[in-house]
Amino acid sequence: MAKPRPTQSPPTLPDPIHRFVEAVNRGDTEVFLAFLPEHGLVADEGRRSIGHEAIRRWSDREFIGAKGRMTVTGVTQTKNGASFNADWKSNYYSGASRFAFVLDGDRIRELRITGA
């Protein structure tokens, strides 16, 4: 009889980032935006969106609006947040991606997305 394989724990993320990932995977734009301050920054492959209105337009086109979903791998804790690689799938782009977060308390001040 084969031994059961040990289950692998999911990578550990700071709570705001974990909840952010859950909101993205649920397709919940309002909760996604609530994690960012009014003048938060999202930089996707160098293209910058600053503030809720600009981030919503970007997300509607390329992120949540494109039915994006991520599976997190390879978490790295940083002094001000965390970064991780993810298997990203959407109607806009699918592939290995790197997500780097700068936290300000329980808010995400910056999110930078690049290819992994």
N, C-alpha and C positions, 0 to 999 in steps of 0.2 A: 504494500500500500504506500502510495506517495505521500510524503510529508506535505502539509499545507505550507504554502509560501507565506512568509511574513508580509503583513500589509505595510505599505510604505506610507509614512506620514506625509501629508501635503506640506509644501514649503511654508514657513512661517512668515507672515507679513504683518506689519504694524496694523492695528485695527482699522484706522481710516482707509488704508489702502485695500485691505481685505474687503471691507464693505463697499468700496468703490468698484472693485472687480465684480462683486456680486451684482451691483446695480447695472453695470455694463452688460453682463451676461443675461440679465433679466430684460434688457432693453429699456431701462427706466431713465430717461433723459433728465427728468426733474431731480431725482436723487443724485444722479451723476453730477449735475450742475451745483447741487447744494454742497458738495464736498469742496468746491472751488470758491475762493473769495470773489467778490464782485470784479476785481481786476486781476484774476488769476491768469496764468499763461499755459497754453498748450502749444508745444512746438513739435510738429510732425514732419520729420525729415527736413527740418530747417524752416518750414513754413509756420509762421507764428500767428496764433489767434489769441488775442488779449481781451478779457472781459466776457461776461456771460453771453452777450448777443453774438459776438464773433465766434465763440466756442460752440454755441448752439448751431450756428450755420455750418461750421466745419463738421460737427458731429452728425447733423442731419444728413449730410452728403457722404461722409467717409467713415463714420464710426458707428454709433448706435443706429442711425438711420439706414446704414448699409447692412443691418442685421449682424453686426460684429459680435464675435464670441471669442474668448481667450481661455487657454489652458496654461496656467502659470507653471514655470519651471525655473530652476536656478536662481533663487532669491539671494540677494546680497543686501545686508543691512548697511546703511551709511549713517554718518553723523546726523544728518538732517532728514532722513527718510529711508528709502529703500529703492532698489532697482531689481528688475527680474526680466528674464527671457520668457517669451510666451509663444505658443502656437496660436496665431491669430487667423481667424477665418471670417470673411465677410463677402458681401457682394461687390465691394470696391477693390479689396486687396486681400490676399491670403498668403501667409508665409511666416517664417520665424521673425519675431520682432523683439525689440528691447524697449522696456518701459522704465523710465527713471523718474522718481518722484522726489520733490522737496516739500517737506511738511512744515507747517506753521501751526503748532498745537495739533488740533484734530482736523485741520483743513489742509488741502493740497494746494500749495502756493504755485508749484510748477509741475508740469508733466511733459517730459521729452520722450518722443517716440522715434526710434530708428530701426533699420533692419538689423537683425542679429547675425 
